[in-house]
Amino acid sequence: MRKKMSNTMFVAMVGVMGALVFAANYLYVPLPAVAGTTPRIHMGNIMCLLAGLTLGPIPGGIAAGVGSLFFDLTNPLYVSSAPFTLIFKFLMAFVCGQIAWGREAQAKSFKRNIVAGVLGQLTYIILYLGKDLITNLFFNRVEIQTALVSLAQKGITSTINGIIAVVFAIPLSFALRKGLEQANLHGLRDMR
């Protein structure tokens, strides 16, 4: 008989996943700066997708958004973008979780999870690049050529981050699910 997960345990899982998102953002490789940007390849997006895949759309989105928000708030380079990060990372995990868990799939389909991860990443990349372009052109009054160079570099970096996230988050989600089931904590569907 399945044991339903308690609200306390579920909140704890969202908190732990948020902490993993926060910590994974510190695992990065900096890239050379172009046009005043500070690009980096980081592991944070892996955990954001993993949150959506394991916890579902809303709780996964909360873990991804809040964990990323706290990372931005603790880093002077990113503090001004923290509100956008909260929303964009929430939406990345939400889209991923919505697709993976939709139509009673319960994030058990490998192919569906790949589609979920890719679409979650695309959601984030479009929002992130759109914000960057609007900020550079309309608020920072950057020349169009400079804005496009920045956009291209961030687009390449975001795509690499996205590919890495999908490649690692999908198998990690199945391993984590197996561990949760063995610990009799698989009532995620009931708590979404």
C-alpha positions in Angstrom: 0.0 0.0 0.0 1.3 3.5 -0.9 2.1 5.8 1.9 1.0 9.4 1.2 3.7 11.9 1.9 3.1 14.4 4.7 2.9 18.1 4.1 5.9 18.6 6.3 8.0 16.1 4.3 6.9 17.7 1.0 7.8 21.2 2.2 11.1 19.8 3.3 11.7 18.3 -0.1 10.9 21.6 -1.8 13.3 23.3 0.6 16.1 20.8 -0.1 15.6 21.1 -3.8 15.7 24.9 -3.5 19.0 24.6 -1.6 20.4 22.3 -4.3 19.5 24.8 -6.9 21.2 27.5 -4.9 24.3 25.5 -4.3 24.5 24.2 -7.9 24.7 27.8 -9.2 28.1 28.0 -7.5 29.4 25.1 -9.6 30.5 27.0 -12.7 33.2 27.7 -15.3 33.6 31.4 -16.1 33.9 32.3 -19.8 35.8 35.3 -21.2 33.7 38.5 -20.9 32.4 40.2 -24.1 30.5 43.5 -24.2 30.5 43.8 -20.4 28.8 40.4 -19.8 30.0 37.8 -17.3 29.0 34.5 -19.0 29.5 31.2 -17.2 28.6 27.5 -17.7 26.9 26.4 -14.5 25.1 23.5 -13.0 22.1 25.5 -11.6 19.8 24.7 -14.6 20.3 20.9 -14.0 18.7 21.3 -10.6 16.0 23.6 -11.9 14.9 21.0 -14.3 15.3 18.2 -11.7 13.0 20.2 -9.4 10.3 20.3 -12.1 10.7 16.6 -13.0 10.7 15.3 -9.4 8.3 17.7 -7.6 5.9 18.7 -10.4 5.2 22.1 -11.9 4.3 24.4 -8.9 6.5 23.0 -6.2 9.4 22.4 -8.6 9.0 26.0 -9.9 9.0 27.4 -6.4 12.2 25.4 -5.6 13.9 26.5 -8.8 12.8 30.1 -8.6 13.6 30.6 -4.9 16.9 28.8 -5.0 18.0 30.8 -8.0 16.7 34.0 -6.4 18.9 33.5 -3.3 21.9 32.8 -5.5 21.4 36.1 -7.3 20.8 38.0 -4.0 24.2 36.7 -2.6 26.2 37.7 -5.7 26.7 41.4 -6.4 27.0 40.7 -10.2 23.4 39.3 -10.3 21.5 41.1 -7.5 19.8 43.5 -9.8 18.4 40.7 -11.9 17.1 38.6 -8.9 13.4 39.4 -9.5 13.6 38.3 -13.1 15.6 35.2 -12.2 12.9 34.2 -9.7 10.2 34.4 -12.4 12.3 32.9 -15.3 13.6 29.9 -13.3 10.2 29.3 -11.8 8.8 29.2 -15.4 11.6 26.9 -16.6 10.8 24.3 -13.9 7.0 24.9 -14.2 7.0 24.2 -17.9 9.2 21.2 -17.5 7.1 19.8 -14.7 3.8 20.5 -16.4 4.8 18.6 -19.5 6.5 15.7 -17.6 3.6 15.3 -15.1 0.8 16.2 -17.5 -2.0 13.8 -18.6 -1.2 11.4 -15.7 2.4 10.8 -17.1 3.8 11.3 -13.6 7.3 12.1 -15.1 7.8 8.4 -15.9 8.2 8.6 -19.7 11.9 9.1 -20.8 10.9 10.7 -24.1 8.3 13.0 -22.5 10.8 14.1 -19.9 13.3 15.0 -22.7 10.6 17.1 -24.4 9.8 18.6 -21.0 13.4 19.5 -20.3 14.0 20.9 -23.7 10.8 23.1 -23.6 11.6 24.2 -20.0 15.1 25.3 -21.2 13.7 27.0 -24.3 11.2 28.9 -22.1 14.1 30.2 -19.9 16.4 31.0 -22.8 13.7 33.0 -24.6 12.8 35.0 -21.5 16.4 35.6 -20.5 17.5 36.7 -24.0 14.5 38.9 -24.4 15.1 40.6 -21.1 18.8 41.1 -22.0 18.0 42.6 -25.4 15.3 45.0 -24.0 17.5 46.0 -21.1 20.5 46.8 -23.4 18.6 48.6 -26.1 16.0 50.6 -24.1 17.5 51.1 -20.6 21.3 50.9 -21.0 21.1 52.6 -24.5 23.7 50.3 -25.9 24.4 50.4 -29.6 22.5 47.7 -31.6 25.7 46.0 -32.7 27.0 45.7 -29.1 23.6 44.5 -27.9 23.6 41.8 -30.6 27.1 40.7 -29.7 26.0 40.4 -26.0 22.8 38.6 -27.1 24.8 36.1 -29.3 27.3 35.3 -26.5 24.5 34.9 -23.9 22.5 32.8 -26.4 25.4 30.4 -27.0 26.2 30.1 -23.3 22.5 29.6 -22.4 22.2 26.9 -25.1 25.2 25.1 -23.8 23.8 25.4 -20.2 20.5 24.1 -21.5 22.0 21.1 -23.3 24.0 20.2 -20.2 20.9 20.6 -18.0 18.7 18.3 -20.1 21.5 15.7 -20.6 22.1 15.4 -16.8 18.6 16.2 -15.3 16.7 13.4 -17.1 18.8 10.5 -15.8 19.2 12.1 -12.4 15.4 12.4 -12.1 14.9 8.6 -12.7 17.7 7.8 -10.1 16.1 10.2 -7.6 12.7 8.8 -8.2 14.0 5.3 -7.6 15.6 6.4 -4.3 12.4 8.2 -3.2 10.3 5.1 -4.0 12.7 2.9 -2.0 12.4 5.3 0.9 8.6 5.1 0.5 8.4 8.9 -0.4 6.9 8.5 -3.8 3.6 10.3 -3.1 4.7 13.3 -5.1 1.6 13.2 -7.4 -0.7 13.4 -4.4 1.0 16.6 -3.1 1.3 18.6 -6.3 
